Amino acid sequence: MGIEGRDKAKALEAGALAVSGQLGKTVQRLRKAYNLSLSELSEQSGVAKSIISQIERNETNPTLATIWRLAQALDMSIEGMLQVSEDEPFLEKSTRGDTPILVSDDGKCRLEIFGWIKTVEWLQWYGFHAEPGGALASDPHQRGSVECLSVTDGELEVEVGGVVERAKAGETLRYRCDRPHVIRNRGERPAAAVMVCILKAAAME
């Protein structure tokens, strides 16, 4: 019984070291993939820079709370952080029911929010649909923001600061959206587009 106990303790210790070592590799791999410095990851996770460095070098056994904070900052589940394999792919699916939909005041325009919640502060993208005569008026976004509207069906018009431009299927309009802007469908049939909004872009003076 004593020998079994010692063997079990050794096995548990070996397993703990393997998990801890894998955690360090995963943290370092994800940090570099996101192009984050130790300081930046520390700021985003609330975990001290020295602790992150020790974790990456497999010199400490972090608490579950620390692992959770790092997982949140690196867009990873705790299970993923502790997974032994480094080759697990990231594959996530959202169903139609998971996609929020916004409707314009006139009821003729619809925005399907495809963007990832993790990027909402700097990158947003939508599916845009407009019935004939529909108009979507938007307030200014933060300074320097740029919107890209790629028309996939029909024809759409964008007005920004008194300037008006039209685009048909296969064409893209890019414009500053840090000022009031309107998207209209003046055609006789429905129109559709993919809209990407880049926030925190370099200000276009």
HUFENVEN-V577631 format. One record per backbone hydrogen bond with DSSP energy under -1.0 kcal/mol. NH is the residue of the N-H (numbers start at 1). CO is the residue of the C=O. Records with the same first field share a line. If there is no record, write none. Layout:
NH->CO + CO
//
This chain:
5->1
6->2
7->3
8->4
9->5
10->6
11->7
12->8
13->9
14->10
15->11
16->12
17->13
18->14
19->15
20->16
21->17
22->18
23->19
24->20
25->21
26->22
27->23
28->24
29->25
30->26
31->27
32->28
33->29
34->30
36->31
41->37
42->38
43->39
44->40
45->41
46->42
52->48
53->49
54->50
55->51
56->52
57->53
58->55
59->54
67->63
68->64
69->65
70->66
71->67
72->68
73->69
74->70
75->72
76->71
81->77
82->78
98->95
99->96
102->111
104->109
107->104
110->129
111->102
112->127
113->100
114->112 + 125
115->125
119->116
122->119
123->119
124->197
126->195
127->112
128->193
129->110
130->191
131->108
133->185
134->131
136->183
138->181
141->177
145->142
146->198
147->175
148->196
149->173
150->194
151->171
152->192
153->192
156->167
157->184
158->165
159->182
160->163
163->160
165->158
167->156
169->154
170->151
171->168
173->149
175->147
177->145
181->138
182->159
183->136
184->157
185->134
191->130
192->153
193->128
194->150
195->126
196->148
197->124
198->146
199->122
205->203
//
